[in-house]
Amino acid sequence: ESIEIIPLSIKLSVEPARVEGNRWEINEKGASYLVSSAPLKDNGNTVIYAHNKATMFGSLSQIKIGYPITLRCV
């Protein structure tokens, strides 16, 4: 799985992660998706996060309406 936002030069793998107690698991090399949210291939709200890393989702504050976001699921 991967997420790509070309205008912001974001291209990251997306790996499953969990919340254990108050600790959110973090993928050190890409984005994470919360396994207790909707699965990537299903309808519903899926939580994808990497905002804790400036080099990953740090540029999301610059996103504009109409920017394409591509989520690839294997």
C-alpha positions as CSV (number, residue, x, y, z in Angstrom):
1,E,0.0,0.0,0.0
2,S,1.1,3.6,-0.6
3,I,-0.1,7.2,-0.6
4,E,1.0,9.8,-3.0
5,I,0.3,13.6,-3.2
6,I,2.4,14.7,-6.2
7,P,2.1,18.5,-5.8
8,L,3.6,18.2,-2.2
9,S,6.2,15.6,-3.2
10,I,4.7,13.1,-0.8
11,K,5.1,9.4,-1.7
12,L,5.0,7.0,1.2
13,S,4.4,3.4,1.9
14,V,1.4,2.7,4.2
15,E,1.8,0.1,6.9
16,P,-0.7,-1.2,9.5
17,A,-0.4,0.1,13.0
18,R,-2.2,-0.1,16.4
19,V,-2.9,2.0,19.4
20,E,-1.7,0.3,22.6
21,G,-2.8,2.1,25.7
22,N,-2.0,5.7,24.9
23,R,0.8,4.9,22.5
24,W,0.3,5.0,18.7
25,E,2.6,2.7,16.8
26,I,4.7,4.6,14.2
27,N,6.1,3.4,10.9
28,E,9.6,4.9,10.8
29,K,9.9,4.7,7.0
30,G,6.4,5.7,5.9
31,A,2.8,6.4,6.9
32,S,0.7,4.2,9.1
33,Y,-2.9,3.3,9.0
34,L,-4.9,2.5,12.1
35,V,-6.1,-1.1,11.9
36,S,-9.1,-0.3,14.1
37,S,-10.4,2.1,11.4
38,A,-11.9,1.0,8.1
39,P,-9.6,-1.3,6.1
40,L,-7.8,0.4,3.2
41,K,-9.8,-1.5,0.5
42,D,-13.3,-1.0,2.2
43,N,-15.7,1.9,2.4
44,G,-15.6,4.0,5.5
45,N,-13.2,6.3,7.3
46,T,-9.6,5.1,7.3
47,V,-7.1,6.8,9.6
48,I,-3.7,7.3,7.8
49,Y,-1.1,9.2,9.8
50,A,2.6,10.3,9.6
51,H,2.1,13.9,10.8
52,N,4.6,13.3,13.6
53,K,7.4,13.3,11.0
54,A,8.1,16.6,9.2
55,T,9.8,14.8,6.3
56,M,6.6,12.7,5.7
57,F,3.3,14.6,6.1
58,G,5.0,17.9,7.3
59,S,4.0,19.7,4.0
60,L,0.2,18.9,4.4
61,S,-0.3,22.4,5.7
62,Q,0.3,23.5,2.1
63,I,-2.4,21.3,0.5
64,K,-5.0,22.9,-1.6
65,I,-8.5,21.9,-2.8
66,G,-8.1,19.9,-5.9
67,Y,-4.7,18.3,-5.2
68,P,-5.0,14.7,-6.2
69,I,-4.3,12.1,-3.5
70,T,-3.6,8.6,-4.7
71,L,-4.0,5.6,-2.3
72,R,-2.8,2.3,-3.8
73,C,-3.9,-0.9,-2.2
74,V,-2.4,-4.3,-3.0
